[in-house]
Amino acid sequence: MFKEPILAINFKAYSSSFGVKAVQIAKSAWKTSRSYGLTIILIPPLTEIRFIASQVELPVFAQHVDPVDPGAWTGHVIAEMVKEAGASGIMINHSEKRLRIDEVSFIINKAKSLNLTSLACADTPETSMAISTLNPDMLAIEPPELIGTGVAVSKAKPEVITNTIEKVRRVNSRVVLLTGAGISTAEDAAAAIKLGTSGVLVASAVMKASNPGSVIDEMAKAMVEAYSK
């Protein structure tokens, strides 16, 4: 599994999420990962997976795949496709791409069969507990009302994190837990580590920043320092 702490960056679909800007961000993340010795996961749009994976030595995840096997599925993206493109993992059930629990289960099992890492997302402690029984490799807790607000769950709702950890550990002692939603600063990222999770899932704080590389560097430094304590 990945070395902790873990900084996962969801590129989403901003103007900086593809093309030259996306590669620049990926290379900044690679430099920071080597400097501080933490894992940085890149989660770019599906169209960018192949090129970004060829440019940096970091894990690259797909933002989503459809819960189907290879077949007559026009417009669908399947796990086999993203693996062939260079992805080493899949993000599943992000708040902006919700799935039914049976679909989450299908993709987690598909990822295992293809030796891909599964990063599932959940919006409440109860949902996190339910998804944890499906044995994803990683789980990010993301209250949807805080996503993109700049208000970090680690500050606004720290009890969501602590309650999630408690509930998840009742049913799964191995899943790696991340904090998502509103993580905007290095302080937010460090707070998530101090509350007991192994890392953070961020998006707009990096992708909409005037200097994304600086934000990545500051978060990484703060996380490593918090983790070492």
ZADO-1210 file (C-alpha; in nm, 4 decimals, padded with zeros to 6 digits):
<atoms>
<atom x="00.0000" y="00.0000" z="00.0000" code="MET" pos="1"/>
<atom x="00.1016" y="00.3630" z="-00.0253" code="PHE" pos="2"/>
<atom x="00.3357" y="00.5376" z="00.2131" code="LYS" pos="3"/>
<atom x="00.1517" y="00.7676" z="00.4522" code="GLU" pos="4"/>
<atom x="00.0561" y="01.0466" z="00.4742" code="PRO" pos="5"/>
<atom x="-00.1381" y="01.0589" z="00.1505" code="ILE" pos="6"/>
<atom x="-00.2334" y="01.3664" z="-00.0498" code="LEU" pos="7"/>
<atom x="-00.4879" y="01.2842" z="-00.3200" code="ALA" pos="8"/>
<atom x="-00.5580" y="01.5591" z="-00.5736" code="ILE" pos="9"/>
<atom x="-00.8844" y="01.5450" z="-00.7685" code="ASN" pos="10"/>
<atom x="-00.8324" y="01.7526" z="-01.0824" code="PHE" pos="11"/>
<atom x="-01.2099" y="01.7645" z="-01.1561" code="LYS" pos="12"/>
<atom x="-01.2809" y="01.9500" z="-01.4848" code="ALA" pos="13"/>
<atom x="-01.1468" y="02.2999" z="-01.4317" code="TYR" pos="14"/>
<atom x="-00.9623" y="02.4870" z="-01.7065" code="SER" pos="15"/>
<atom x="-00.6410" y="02.3827" z="-01.5316" code="SER" pos="16"/>
<atom x="-00.7412" y="02.0151" z="-01.5269" code="SER" pos="17"/>
<atom x="-00.6250" y="01.9215" z="-01.8753" code="PHE" pos="18"/>
<atom x="-00.3513" y="01.9963" z="-02.1233" code="GLY" pos="19"/>
<atom x="-00.0317" y="02.1810" z="-02.0365" code="VAL" pos="20"/>
<atom x="-00.1564" y="02.3177" z="-01.7045" code="LYS" pos="21"/>
<atom x="-00.2511" y="01.9719" z="-01.5807" code="ALA" pos="22"/>
<atom x="00.0921" y="01.8333" z="-01.6636" code="VAL" pos="23"/>
<atom x="00.2596" y="02.1244" z="-01.4856" code="GLN" pos="24"/>
<atom x="00.0575" y="02.0525" z="-01.1726" code="ILE" pos="25"/>
<atom x="00.1392" y="01.6831" z="-01.1967" code="ALA" pos="26"/>
<atom x="00.5115" y="01.7575" z="-01.2232" code="LYS" pos="27"/>
<atom x="00.4951" y="01.9942" z="-00.9261" code="SER" pos="28"/>
<atom x="00.3297" y="01.7183" z="-00.7249" code="ALA" pos="29"/>
<atom x="00.5979" y="01.4706" z="-00.8281" code="TRP" pos="30"/>
<atom x="00.8714" y="01.7097" z="-00.7141" code="LYS" pos="31"/>
<atom x="00.6966" y="01.7637" z="-00.3792" code="THR" pos="32"/>
<atom x="00.6451" y="01.3921" z="-00.3271" code="SER" pos="33"/>
<atom x="01.0165" y="01.3321" z="-00.3668" code="ARG" pos="34"/>
<atom x="01.1050" y="01.6249" z="-00.1409" code="SER" pos="35"/>
<atom x="00.8859" y="01.5251" z="00.1542" code="TYR" pos="36"/>
<atom x="00.8544" y="01.1499" z="00.1105" code="GLY" pos="37"/>
<atom x="00.4750" y="01.1282" z="00.1123" code="LEU" pos="38"/>
<atom x="00.2381" y="00.9706" z="-00.1376" code="THR" pos="39"/>
<atom x="00.0631" y="01.2061" z="-00.3781" code="ILE" pos="40"/>
<atom x="-00.2158" y="01.0550" z="-00.5869" code="ILE" pos="41"/>
<atom x="-00.3196" y="01.2347" z="-00.9046" code="LEU" pos="42"/>
<atom x="-00.6830" y="01.2009" z="-01.0185" code="ILE" pos="43"/>
<atom x="-00.7073" y="01.3750" z="-01.3567" code="PRO" pos="44"/>
<atom x="-00.9879" y="01.3665" z="-01.6147" code="PRO" pos="45"/>
<atom x="-01.0073" y="01.0416" z="-01.8068" code="LEU" pos="46"/>
<atom x="-00.8668" y="01.2055" z="-02.1208" code="THR" pos="47"/>
<atom x="-00.5464" y="01.3002" z="-01.9370" code="GLU" pos="48"/>
<atom x="-00.4625" y="00.9694" z="-01.7686" code="ILE" pos="49"/>
<atom x="-00.2316" y="00.8286" z="-02.0342" code="ARG" pos="50"/>
<atom x="-00.0163" y="01.1381" z="-02.0818" code="PHE" pos="51"/>
<atom x="00.0110" y="01.2311" z="-01.7143" code="ILE" pos="52"/>
<atom x="00.0975" y="00.8719" z="-01.6199" code="ALA" pos="53"/>
<atom x="00.3763" y="00.8824" z="-01.8795" code="SER" pos="54"/>
<atom x="00.5207" y="01.2066" z="-01.7412" code="GLN" pos="55"/>
<atom x="00.5438" y="01.1433" z="-01.3657" code="VAL" pos="56"/>
<atom x="00.6219" y="00.8559" z="-01.1332" code="GLU" pos="57"/>
<atom x="00.3156" y="00.8983" z="-00.9142" code="LEU" pos="58"/>
<atom x="-00.0014" y="00.6909" z="-00.8813" code="PRO" pos="59"/>
<atom x="-00.2658" y="00.8137" z="-01.1248" code="VAL" pos="60"/>
<atom x="-00.6310" y="00.7280" z="-01.0577" code="PHE" pos="61"/>
<atom x="-00.9380" y="00.7560" z="-01.2774" code="ALA" pos="62"/>
<atom x="-01.2066" y="00.9951" z="-01.1536" code="GLN" pos="63"/>
<atom x="-01.4778" y="00.7383" z="-01.2297" code="HIS" pos="64"/>
<atom x="-01.5580" y="00.4256" z="-01.4267" code="VAL" pos="65"/>
<atom x="-01.8922" y="00.2782" z="-01.5206" code="ASP" pos="66"/>
<atom x="-02.0036" y="-00.0394" z="-01.3397" code="PRO" pos="67"/>
<atom x="-02.0061" y="-00.2694" z="-01.6440" code="VAL" pos="68"/>
<atom x="-01.7897" y="-00.5353" z="-01.8020" code="ASP" pos="69"/>
<atom x="-01.6495" y="-00.4938" z="-02.1544" code="PRO" pos="70"/>
<atom x="-01.9298" y="-00.4963" z="-02.4102" code="GLY" pos="71"/>
<atom x="-02.1717" y="-00.2877" z="-02.6141" code="ALA" pos="72"/>
<atom x="-02.1703" y="00.0247" z="-02.3962" code="TRP" pos="73"/>
<atom x="-02.1462" y="00.3334" z="-02.6155" code="THR" pos="74"/>
<atom x="-02.0061" y="00.6307" z="-02.4252" code="GLY" pos="75"/>
<atom x="-01.9104" y="00.4251" z="-02.1209" code="HIS" pos="76"/>
<atom x="-01.5660" y="00.4068" z="-01.9598" code="VAL" pos="77"/>
<atom x="-01.4721" y="00.0774" z="-01.8009" code="ILE" pos="78"/>
<atom x="-01.2006" y="-00.0223" z="-01.5580" code="ALA" pos="79"/>
<atom x="-01.0095" y="-00.2174" z="-01.8209" code="GLU" pos="80"/>
<atom x="-00.9781" y="00.1001" z="-02.0291" code="MET" pos="81"/>
<atom x="-00.8297" y="00.3163" z="-01.7556" code="VAL" pos="82"/>
<atom x="-00.5850" y="00.0452" z="-01.6536" code="LYS" pos="83"/>
<atom x="-00.4626" y="00.0141" z="-02.0114" code="GLU" pos="84"/>
<atom x="-00.4252" y="00.3931" z="-02.0218" code="ALA" pos="85"/>
<atom x="-00.1909" y="00.3838" z="-01.7227" code="GLY" pos="86"/>
<atom x="-00.4156" y="00.4286" z="-01.4197" code="ALA" pos="87"/>
<atom x="-00.3232" y="00.2418" z="-01.1039" code="SER" pos="88"/>
<atom x="-00.6487" y="00.3105" z="-00.9232" code="GLY" pos="89"/>
<atom x="-01.0085" y="00.4315" z="-00.9420" code="ILE" pos="90"/>
<atom x="-01.2011" y="00.6871" z="-00.7413" code="MET" pos="91"/>
<atom x="-01.5536" y="00.5617" z="-00.6762" code="ILE" pos="92"/>
<atom x="-01.8762" y="00.7333" z="-00.5693" code="ASN" pos="93"/>
<atom x="-01.7540" y="01.0923" z="-00.5486" code="HIS" pos="94"/>
<atom x="-02.0344" y="01.3289" z="-00.4442" code="SER" pos="95"/>
<atom x="-02.0426" y="01.4636" z="-00.8001" code="GLU" pos="96"/>
<atom x="-02.0673" y="01.1125" z="-00.9466" code="LYS" pos="97"/>
<atom x="-02.2854" y="00.9153" z="-00.7085" code="ARG" pos="98"/>
<atom x="-02.3481" y="00.5435" z="-00.7517" code="LEU" pos="99"/>
<atom x="-02.5803" y="00.2864" z="-00.5985" code="ARG" pos="100"/>
<atom x="-02.4267" y="00.0595" z="-00.3377" code="ILE" pos="101"/>
<atom x="-02.4409" y="-00.2392" z="-00.5740" code="ASP" pos="102"/>
<atom x="-02.2529" y="-00.0347" z="-00.8361" code="GLU" pos="103"/>
<atom x="-01.9917" y="00.0649" z="-00.5783" code="VAL" pos="104"/>
<atom x="-01.9504" y="-00.3028" z="-00.4920" code="SER" pos="105"/>
<atom x="-01.9130" y="-00.3981" z="-00.8586" code="PHE" pos="106"/>
<atom x="-01.6366" y="-00.1432" z="-00.9197" code="ILE" pos="107"/>
<atom x="-01.4479" y="-00.2289" z="-00.5996" code="ILE" pos="108"/>
<atom x="-01.4494" y="-00.5965" z="-00.6974" code="ASN" pos="109"/>
<atom x="-01.3555" y="-00.5129" z="-01.0557" code="LYS" pos="110"/>
<atom x="-01.0640" y="-00.3020" z="-00.9302" code="ALA" pos="111"/>
<atom x="-00.9405" y="-00.5918" z="-00.7161" code="LYS" pos="112"/>
<atom x="-00.9571" y="-00.8297" z="-01.0119" code="SER" pos="113"/>
<atom x="-00.7447" y="-00.5898" z="-01.2186" code="LEU" pos="114"/>
<atom x="-00.4988" y="-00.5095" z="-00.9366" code="ASN" pos="115"/>
<atom x="-00.6180" y="-00.1486" z="-00.9242" code="LEU" pos="116"/>
<atom x="-00.6463" y="00.0491" z="-00.5998" code="THR" pos="117"/>
<atom x="-01.0005" y="00.1503" z="-00.5053" code="SER" pos="118"/>
<atom x="-01.0650" y="00.4893" z="-00.3438" code="LEU" pos="119"/>
<atom x="-01.4309" y="00.5070" z="-00.2423" code="ALA" pos="120"/>
<atom x="-01.6012" y="00.8269" z="-00.1232" code="CYS" pos="121"/>
<atom x="-01.8833" y="00.8567" z="00.1302" code="ALA" pos="122"/>
<atom x="-02.0877" y="01.1440" z="00.2702" code="ASP" pos="123"/>
<atom x="-02.1764" y="01.0322" z="00.6235" code="THR" pos="124"/>
<atom x="-02.0293" y="00.8084" z="00.8952" code="PRO" pos="125"/>
<atom x="-02.3094" y="00.5572" z="00.8335" code="GLU" pos="126"/>
<atom x="-02.2498" y="00.5435" z="00.4591" code="THR" pos="127"/>
<atom x="-01.8771" y="00.5148" z="00.5229" code="SER" pos="128"/>
<atom x="-01.9403" y="00.2188" z="00.7479" code="MET" pos="129"/>
<atom x="-02.1602" y="00.0504" z="00.4865" code="ALA" pos="130"/>
<atom x="-01.9093" y="00.1009" z="00.2039" code="ILE" pos="131"/>
<atom x="-01.6260" y="-00.0183" z="00.4284" code="SER" pos="132"/>
<atom x="-01.7902" y="-00.3607" z="00.4474" code="THR" pos="133"/>
<atom x="-01.7243" y="-00.3864" z="00.0719" code="LEU" pos="134"/>
<atom x="-01.3486" y="-00.3690" z="00.1440" code="ASN" pos="135"/>
<atom x="-01.2240" y="-00.0771" z="-00.0648" code="PRO" pos="136"/>
<atom x="-00.8545" y="-00.0042" z="-00.0272" code="ASP" pos="137"/>
<atom x="-00.9179" y="00.3586" z="00.0705" code="MET" pos="138"/>
<atom x="-01.2166" y="00.5611" z="00.1863" code="LEU" pos="139"/>
<atom x="-01.2608" y="00.9406" z="00.1805" code="ALA" pos="140"/>
<atom x="-01.5265" y="01.1040" z="00.3973" code="ILE" pos="141"/>
<atom x="-01.6835" y="01.4018" z="00.2185" code="GLU" pos="142"/>
<atom x="-01.9891" y="01.5837" z="00.3584" code="PRO" pos="143"/>
<atom x="-02.1274" y="01.7180" z="00.0264" code="PRO" pos="144"/>
<atom x="-02.2453" y="02.0481" z="00.1733" code="GLU" pos="145"/>
<atom x="-01.8818" y="02.1452" z="00.2385" code="LEU" pos="146"/>
<atom x="-01.7325" y="02.0488" z="-00.0976" code="ILE" pos="147"/>
<atom x="-01.5910" y="02.3503" z="-00.2787" code="GLY" pos="148"/>
<atom x="-01.6858" y="02.5893" z="00.0025" code="THR" pos="149"/>
<atom x="-01.3397" y="02.6437" z="00.1460" code="GLY" pos="150"/>
<atom x="-01.4778" y="02.5318" z="00.4827" code="VAL" pos="151"/>
<atom x="-01.2855" y="02.2228" z="00.5853" code="ALA" pos="152"/>
<atom x="-01.4640" y="01.9279" z="00.7386" code="VAL" pos="153"/>
<atom x="-01.1639" y="01.8924" z="00.9694" code="SER" pos="154"/>
<atom x="-01.2632" y="02.2261" z="01.1241" code="LYS" pos="155"/>
<atom x="-01.6363" y="02.2717" z="01.0648" code="ALA" pos="156"/>
<atom x="-01.7359" y="01.9145" z="01.1406" code="LYS" pos="157"/>
<atom x="-01.4467" y="01.7361" z="01.3129" code="PRO" pos="158"/>
<atom x="-01.6991" y="01.5033" z="01.4744" code="GLU" pos="159"/>
<atom x="-01.7813" y="01.3669" z="01.1288" code="VAL" pos="160"/>
<atom x="-01.4239" y="01.2443" z="01.0993" code="ILE" pos="161"/>
<atom x="-01.3993" y="01.1000" z="01.4493" code="THR" pos="162"/>
<atom x="-01.7417" y="00.9354" z="01.4229" code="ASN" pos="163"/>
<atom x="-01.6495" y="00.7910" z="01.0863" code="THR" pos="164"/>
<atom x="-01.3240" y="00.6451" z="01.2155" code="ILE" pos="165"/>
<atom x="-01.5080" y="00.4849" z="01.5072" code="GLU" pos="166"/>
<atom x="-01.7831" y="00.3337" z="01.2929" code="LYS" pos="167"/>
<atom x="-01.5568" y="00.2158" z="01.0120" code="VAL" pos="168"/>
<atom x="-01.3136" y="00.0449" z="01.2470" code="ARG" pos="169"/>
<atom x="-01.5973" y="-00.1672" z="01.3831" code="ARG" pos="170"/>
<atom x="-01.6277" y="-00.3392" z="01.0463" code="VAL" pos="171"/>
<atom x="-01.2949" y="-00.2812" z="00.8700" code="ASN" pos="172"/>
<atom x="-00.9594" y="-00.2452" z="01.0402" code="SER" pos="173"/>
<atom x="-00.7570" y="-00.2173" z="00.7199" code="ARG" pos="174"/>
<atom x="-00.9155" y="00.0457" z="00.4961" code="VAL" pos="175"/>
<atom x="-00.7080" y="00.3634" z="00.4671" code="VAL" pos="176"/>
<atom x="-00.9143" y="00.6676" z="00.5686" code="LEU" pos="177"/>
<atom x="-00.8851" y="01.0112" z="00.4083" code="LEU" pos="178"/>
<atom x="-01.0539" y="01.3420" z="00.4854" code="THR" pos="179"/>
<atom x="-01.2204" y="01.5294" z="00.1999" code="GLY" pos="180"/>
<atom x="-01.4488" y="01.8313" z="00.1497" code="ALA" pos="181"/>
<atom x="-01.3302" y="02.1870" z="00.1828" code="GLY" pos="182"/>
<atom x="-00.9643" y="02.1159" z="00.2581" code="ILE" pos="183"/>
<atom x="-00.8213" y="02.4523" z="00.1558" code="SER" pos="184"/>
<atom x="-00.5021" y="02.5199" z="00.3504" code="THR" pos="185"/>
<atom x="-00.1995" y="02.3461" z="00.4933" code="ALA" pos="186"/>
<atom x="-00.3544" y="02.3942" z="00.8354" code="GLU" pos="187"/>
<atom x="-00.6694" y="02.2097" z="00.7234" code="ASP" pos="188"/>
<atom x="-00.4624" y="01.9205" z="00.5920" code="ALA" pos="189"/>
<atom x="-00.2608" y="01.8949" z="00.9121" code="ALA" pos="190"/>
<atom x="-00.5809" y="01.9027" z="01.1198" code="ALA" pos="191"/>
<atom x="-00.7162" y="01.6050" z="00.9267" code="ALA" pos="192"/>
<atom x="-00.4040" y="01.4063" z="01.0100" code="ILE" pos="193"/>
<atom x="-00.4272" y="01.5017" z="01.3766" code="LYS" pos="194"/>
<atom x="-00.7867" y="01.3788" z="01.3893" code="LEU" pos="195"/>
<atom x="-00.6673" y="01.0328" z="01.2909" code="GLY" pos="196"/>
<atom x="-00.6990" y="00.9960" z="00.9154" code="THR" pos="197"/>
<atom x="-00.4096" y="00.9002" z="00.6902" code="SER" pos="198"/>
<atom x="-00.4394" y="01.1873" z="00.4476" code="GLY" pos="199"/>
<atom x="-00.6649" y="01.4204" z="00.2536" code="VAL" pos="200"/>
<atom x="-00.8526" y="01.4399" z="-00.0746" code="LEU" pos="201"/>
<atom x="-00.8361" y="01.7925" z="-00.2192" code="VAL" pos="202"/>
<atom x="-00.9492" y="01.9595" z="-00.5395" code="ALA" pos="203"/>
<atom x="-01.0255" y="02.3299" z="-00.5819" code="SER" pos="204"/>
<atom x="-00.7647" y="02.4433" z="-00.3280" code="ALA" pos="205"/>
<atom x="-00.5002" y="02.3181" z="-00.5706" code="VAL" pos="206"/>
<atom x="-00.6670" y="02.3318" z="-00.9093" code="MET" pos="207"/>
<atom x="-00.8006" y="02.6876" z="-00.8747" code="LYS" pos="208"/>
<atom x="-00.4904" y="02.8292" z="-00.7055" code="ALA" pos="209"/>
<atom x="-00.2780" y="03.0929" z="-00.8774" code="SER" pos="210"/>
<atom x="00.0257" y="02.8841" z="-00.7820" code="ASN" pos="211"/>
<atom x="-00.0864" y="02.5197" z="-00.7478" code="PRO" pos="212"/>
<atom x="00.2674" y="02.3943" z="-00.6873" code="GLY" pos="213"/>
<atom x="00.3072" y="02.6172" z="-00.3836" code="SER" pos="214"/>
<atom x="-00.0227" y="02.4940" z="-00.2346" code="VAL" pos="215"/>
<atom x="00.0787" y="02.1313" z="-00.2871" code="ILE" pos="216"/>
<atom x="00.4155" y="02.1953" z="-00.1262" code="ASP" pos="217"/>
<atom x="00.2680" y="02.3705" z="00.1776" code="GLU" pos="218"/>
<atom x="00.0074" y="02.0990" z="00.2346" code="MET" pos="219"/>
<atom x="00.2626" y="01.8232" z="00.1984" code="ALA" pos="220"/>
<atom x="00.5000" y="01.9821" z="00.4466" code="LYS" pos="221"/>
<atom x="00.2262" y="02.0367" z="00.7047" code="ALA" pos="222"/>
<atom x="00.0935" y="01.6817" z="00.6644" code="MET" pos="223"/>
<atom x="00.4336" y="01.5214" z="00.7047" code="VAL" pos="224"/>
<atom x="00.5033" y="01.7275" z="01.0154" code="GLU" pos="225"/>
<atom x="00.1640" y="01.6402" z="01.1670" code="ALA" pos="226"/>
<atom x="00.2048" y="01.2727" z="01.0797" code="TYR" pos="227"/>
<atom x="00.5486" y="01.2522" z="01.2374" code="SER" pos="228"/>
<atom x="00.4034" y="01.3712" z="01.5683" code="LYS" pos="229"/>
</atoms>
